[in-house]
Amino acid sequence: MKIGVCYTSTTPELIQLVNAELTKNIGAGAEYLTYQDPTILAEVREAHYVTATATARLMGEYVQAINDGADVILNVCSSVGEVANSAQDFAKFTGIPIVRIDEEMCRDAVRRGTRIGVMATLSSTLDPTKNTILRVAREMNKRVELVDGLIDGAFGLTPEKFKAVMSDKAKELAPHVDVLLFAQGSMAYCEADIAKETGMFVASSPRYGAIEVMKALRAKGLLNN
């Protein structure tokens, strides 16, 4: 089995987390094809929306993954998740599913509460994630209220400093929400600590995305575990 993992920008923590979750759910027999282009996220951050050229480069990652023999593609970056949505007809036609890392996370957050705190370090990720939560809430016929947890200046901090500012923001949000949701997969290494410190249910995307990849492989008859 080959799994194409498409990133925009990466950190060592993010790659390690994603690979660990995939291995836990799929096993050690899969081959991971990693694609990354940091100019995609940089362009989206500068423009404050997903530009046509950034979309084209991400679609290029999907095409390359298919050319390299991927059986399923995992789209890791939530800032460009809507590109993955728009590519679903293409994915069905090719027979290579494109899985959004964060969609099932958003659904689970909606199932668990009506007031959802959305934590992010980038507005370019915060808004698309909020849009996804509101869309899945409509599909589930449920009304939710979103509480912004944008942490300005946290992008690029060391892991220790990042955990500290995440903890401060989470404690600020916790009294006002039912669920804390991390909009960026790179935040996931803070999940256990934040859950313990706040007593809240915390949702981060790598574990959800890995489960959805597993389901896609099962649906294709490529995985039996």
QUIMOGI-V756836 format. One line per field, one symbol per residue. ss: DSSP state (A for helix, B for strand, O for the rest). psi: psi as a letter, one per 40 degrees, with the letter a starting at -180 (. if undefined). Layout:
ss=???
psi=???
This chain:
ss=OBBBBBBOOOOAAAAAAAAAAAAAAAOOOOBBBBBBOAAAAAAAAAAOOOOAAAAAAAAAAAAAAAAOOOOBBBBOOAAAAAAAAAOAAAAAAAOOBBBBOOAAAAAAAAAAOOBBBBBBOOAAAAAAAAAAAAAAAAAOOOOOBBBBBBOOOOOOOOAAAAAAAAAAAAAAAAOOOOBBBBOOAAAAAAAAAAAAAAOOBBBOAAAAAAAAAAAAAAAOOOOOO
psi=hhhhhhiciiidddddddddddddddieeihhhhhigedddddddddfihiddddddddddddddddeeidihhhdhddfdddddeeddddddeehihhhdedddddddddeiehhhhhiehdedddddddddddddddefihihhhhfhgheeheiiddddddddddddddddeeidihhhdhdeedeedddddddeeihhhidddddddddddddddefehe.
